[in-house]
Amino acid sequence: DGKALNTANLKQELRLLGYKQELNALHPGTYDIQGSRVTLHRRAHILPDGQHPEGRFRFRVVNDVVSGLEDLNGGGAALFTLEPVKIGGIYPGTREERIVLSYEQIPHGLIAALIATEDREFFEHWGLAPLSIVRAMWANVRAGRIVQGGSTLTQQLVKNFYLSRDRSIVRKINEALMALMLETHYDKTAILETYVNDIFLGQSGSTAIHGFGMASRFYFGKSIEACTLDELSLLVAMVKGPSYYNPRRYPERARSRRNLVLSLMEDAGYLNADKRRYLASQPLGLVDKPSFYTNRYPAFMDLVQRQLLQDYQQEDLRSDGLKIYTTLDPQVQQRLDEAIAKELPALVARDGNAALQTGAVVTSVGTGEVVAITGDREPRYQGFNRALDAVRPIGSLIKPAVYLTALMRPERYHLMSAVSDQAFRIEFENGDSWAPDNFDGEQHGDVPLYLALAKSYNIASARFGLDLGIDSVQHTLRQLGVEKALNPYPSLLLGAQSLSPFEVSKFYQTIASNGFNMPLRAIREVTTADGQTLSRYAFKVSQVLPPEAIYLLQHGMQETMRVGTGRSAYQRLPAALNLAGKTGTTNDNRDSWFAGFSGDYLGVVWMGMDDNQPTSFTGATGALRVWTELFARVPQYPVSMVKPSQVDYYWFDTQRAVYTDEQCRGATPIPVWGKPVGSSYARCENGFSSFKGWLRSWL
């Protein structure tokens, strides 16, 4: 209840999970959306906190907010989970994809189908079954074709693991001897578990699908535990030849083989005739497209692997069948990809340069969880990850650190403090000089601090930063979370500091999270294949900056969105969605940046050329467009700041930069930490003054 959500994004995630629309959602893996009412019948699934049974629940989505969450099974839970989407794998060199199952996780129906079809004496023999060979020969003669094999499951496992595919007498003898040795050293459950996880059952591009756990995802879009008996029988039917009985390419051939498996189960006593006929009448039940993509989100997977390598060896990741539970939100990731796909072509058409590139990071405000990331204009590209590795000058994105440095000195500065936007020049000992200029080529005299930030005046920011001291600004950047070596020159104050989008996200995360610093994490938990927790990536947070100063800075950054360089966002976004942000542009428009946040998400977008050539985009005309399109597609709450007790609002005449009374024409409330030092009180220019204002003047 209360979660920001819309039905379009929910449908998209349900499609990823292989859910199907069904009236009233009566079966696991189905949903029903009627207007604002949503009914979901989730499948059973396992999360690090344990087993979650199948369940049916209902809720409404009104104005993009969940309400009236109801457990239709009669439980009283107020929180429901769906099974996590599988987004990729860390593969061995053989490019094999599998979901490892423990023996306890193997459905009884799958075991019955395997035993009936492949090895009826599995639990009685010692690796060889002469009677099975005779029975298979008789069944094949009676059918006029090969319908059963004589090898035991143990022999098949030996053949798959250790031996070549040739059919010589020597190989068969070796196979028999090794099967006997396996049976001597391992119990039946271990052999069957290994067989279930190793068997080859299909191909997705260059990646082989191994094991029934992965095959159920690949063909049916759901976990093996959620498969029906006819679906399990189809998987067993493919053991004989995954290519020949491929149900997507040869559905009738696969159906015939599946029904044969069902008949063999009836012969073995696992089914009665009525049940067998019913199951044989069922459709194959395949998902339209394979519910499997090799590393569906390569940029995010890149981040996951880098963070894993801080605690695990590469060989462990490639061989141990670990389960990695991540922070990715498939809904936000999909909308980020769509925003880039919509805006980049239009920007390329305008700029005329097809090589325009982008990198973006979206995190959860308050937790530091990375919910979406892209490292290329093509989301599936698996090469250079610009979100992590494109280290570029950040331009005006650095200015909040300059003004935050001042706002942490409430005895001298507040949002209405006068900042000089008068041109100046610095002469260096080597004869060089530095004279910053504004983007509009104008000078604006004395302006309020908040307006200098909102309008991103270069001269004011540079002059003010020099007054504060470059060392002080550097210290603020360190507090915000910047770890890279910092430029010691005045040009730092205008963003001559190179960072990646991910590094920018780190320090803007501290601003968005009210002065709390936290590591950006892509992983929540690592477990073994059978669910035993190995590592928890716990939420860590520390207050590193005074909440009063951050509160004032966030107010200034909201003004950036309302009246400053980010105001074009509200041409697409609702006025009620309170947002805070900052544009960034570097020399010759080589880099277009935007960093902004709502109450739920922080998004950082970079746009530019890999060869550092100029573009025609500022932060507002380039990166902000992608950011705006993303935030328009994702339901969220507005920025909602909790006012610290030491912050009070004063009414200011912003034209005269004096504080006045609420009743005065044009008076604007401005938050101040402590007292509005350096600003004088003035009565209303329109001739009206409240008794309070008159009394203050008289006193």
HELIX and SHEET records of a PDB file:
HELIX    1   1 THR A    7  LEU A   16  1                                  10    
HELIX    2   2 LEU A   23  ALA A   25  5                                   3    
HELIX    3   3 TYR A  103  GLN A  105  5                                   3    
HELIX    4   4 HIS A  108  GLU A  118  1                                  11    
HELIX    5   5 PRO A  130  ALA A  143  1                                  14    
HELIX    6   6 LEU A  153  TYR A  162  1                                  10    
HELIX    7   7 ILE A  169  HIS A  185  1                                  17    
HELIX    8   8 LYS A  188  ASP A  198  1                                  11    
HELIX    9   9 PHE A  212  PHE A  220  1                                   9    
HELIX   10  10 ILE A  224  ALA A  226  5                                   3    
HELIX   11  11 LEU A  229  ALA A  237  1                                   9    
HELIX   12  12 MET A  238  LYS A  240  5                                   3    
HELIX   13  13 PRO A  251  ASP A  267  1                                  17    
HELIX   14  14 ALA A  273  ALA A  280  1                                   8    
HELIX   15  15 PRO A  298  LEU A  308  1                                  11    
HELIX   16  16 GLN A  314  SER A  319  1                                   6    
HELIX   17  17 PRO A  330  ASP A  351  1                                  22    
HELIX   18  18 ARG A  386  ASP A  389  1                                   4    
HELIX   19  19 GLY A  395  ILE A  398  5                                   4    
HELIX   20  20 LYS A  399  LEU A  407  1                                   9    
HELIX   21  21 LEU A  449  ALA A  454  1                                   6    
HELIX   22  22 ASN A  458  LEU A  468  1                                  11    
HELIX   23  23 ILE A  470  LEU A  480  1                                  11    
HELIX   24  24 PRO A  490  LEU A  494  5                                   5    
HELIX   25  25 PRO A  501  ALA A  512  1                                  12    
HELIX   26  26 PRO A  547  ARG A  562  1                                  16    
HELIX   27  27 ARG A  567  GLN A  571  5                                   5    
HELIX   28  28 ASN A  587  ASN A  589  5                                   3    
HELIX   29  29 ALA A  623  ARG A  633  1                                  11    
HELIX   30  30 PHE A  691  TRP A  698  1                                   8    
SHEET    1   A 5 LYS A  20  GLN A  21  0                                        
SHEET    2   A 5 THR A  30  GLN A  34  1                                        
SHEET    3   A 5 ARG A  37  ARG A  42 -1                                        
SHEET    4   A 5 GLY A  55  VAL A  62 -1                                        
SHEET    5   A 5 VAL A  65  ASP A  71 -1                                        
SHEET    1   B 2 HIS A  45  LEU A  47  0                                        
SHEET    2   B 2 GLY A  50  HIS A  52 -1                                        
SHEET    1   C 3 GLU A  96  GLU A  97  0                                        
SHEET    2   C 3 THR A 207  HIS A 210  1                                        
SHEET    3   C 3 PHE A 200  SER A 204 -1                                        
SHEET    1   D 3 LYS A 323  THR A 326  0                                        
SHEET    2   D 3 ILE A 523  THR A 527 -1                                        
SHEET    3   D 3 THR A 533  ARG A 536 -1                                        
SHEET    1   E 5 VAL A 370  THR A 374  0                                        
SHEET    2   E 5 GLN A 357  SER A 364 -1                                        
SHEET    3   E 5 TYR A 601  GLY A 608 -1                                        
SHEET    4   E 5 ASP A 591  PHE A 597 -1                                        
SHEET    5   E 5 ALA A 580  THR A 585 -1                                        
SHEET    1   F 2 ARG A 392  PRO A 393  0                                        
SHEET    2   F 2 SER A 498  LEU A 499 -1                                        
SHEET    1   G 2 ALA A 418  ASP A 421  0                                        
SHEET    2   G 2 GLY A 445  PRO A 448 -1                                        
SHEET    1   H 2 ILE A 426  GLU A 427  0                                        
SHEET    2   H 2 SER A 433  TRP A 434 -1                                        
SHEET    1   I 2 PHE A 516  ASN A 517  0                                        
SHEET    2   I 2 SER A 542  GLN A 543 -1                                        
SHEET    1   J 3 VAL A 658  TYR A 659  0                                        
SHEET    2   J 3 VAL A 647  ASP A 653 -1                                        
SHEET    3   J 3 ALA A 667  TRP A 673 -1                                        
END                                                                             
